[in-house]
Amino acid sequence: MDARAVAHTTAVQVEDERPTQVAVLDCRGLLCPLPLLKTQQAVADLQDGQVLEVWTTDPQSEGDLRAWAQAAGHQVTPLPPQDGVYRFHLRKGPSGR
């Protein structure tokens, strides 16, 4: 299964904030390093502070996303897995890091 580009946006509650529009990146069926590469590409198109929800079936994705996000100044929040799909909210940090 190929990753679908940012598939859609949806209004969700992000952490303790008011509901916001979140872009969803569907990387189900892709293995390392593709979920991380697709996430990096999608985040590059976001404005600072915007949130991307990433869906992946690769269990290694959480460690990869956390390490990259920390180095790049972004914030990752894992969501409860659903039906074998690991889900994360990634908030884009300030540009220029």
N, C-alpha and C positions, 0 to 999 in steps of 0.2 A: 504494500500500500504506500503510495507517495504522500508526502506531507502536502497538505493544502495550505496555500499561502494564508495570510491572516483571513480566516474563514468568515468571521462575522464579528459584530460587536453586540454586547449585551449590557444592560444595566445591572450591576451587582453591588452588594455591600462590600467594600474593601476595608479590611481591618476595622478600626473604630470610626470610620468616616461615613459621610453621607453616601448614598448610592451614586455610582459614577459609571460612565461608559468604559467598558473594558474590551479591548480587541482580543480575539481568541486565535491562537496559533495551534493548529492540529498537527502534531508530529507523531501520531500513533503509527506503529509499524516501522518506524525508523530506528536504527541503532547508532550508537556512538560512532562518529562525532556529529552526525547530522542534526539531532535535536538542538544541540548547542549552536551549530552554524546557522540553522534556520532562525533560532532565537536572536542571535546577534544581528542578523539581517533585519528582522522585524523591529527590534529595539532601535536600530539606527533611524527608522522612520517615525519614531514617537517623539513627542515634545517632552521636555523635562517634567517629571511628576506623573506622566501618564502611566497606565497599568496595562500590561500584557498578561493574559492568562494562557499558559502553555499546557497542552495535553500531550503526554507521551506514555508509551508502554515500555520504555527502556528504564530498568531500575537504576542504572548508573547515572541517569540524567540529573537527579537531585544533587549529587556531589559535584558534577560538572557545572551545573547552573550556579550553585552557591559559590564555588571557587571563582568562576569568571565574574559573577556579579559583584563579589566583594572587591576584586581587583579593579573593576570598572566603575565602582561607586554606585551600584544599583542595589535595590533591596529585594530579596526573594522571600516569599511567604508560602510554605507548603500548604496545600489544601488536602482534605481527606481524599484518599484514592477512591475511585468509583469503578467497579467492574473491571479491575485490572489496569485502570488508567491513572497514572500519576499526574497530579495537577498542581500548578504553581501560579501564584501572582508575582509578577516581576514589575516593580516600580522603577522607572528610569530615573537615575540620579542626575545631578547637574552635569551639563555638557562641559567638555573641555578637560575632563580628567583623563 
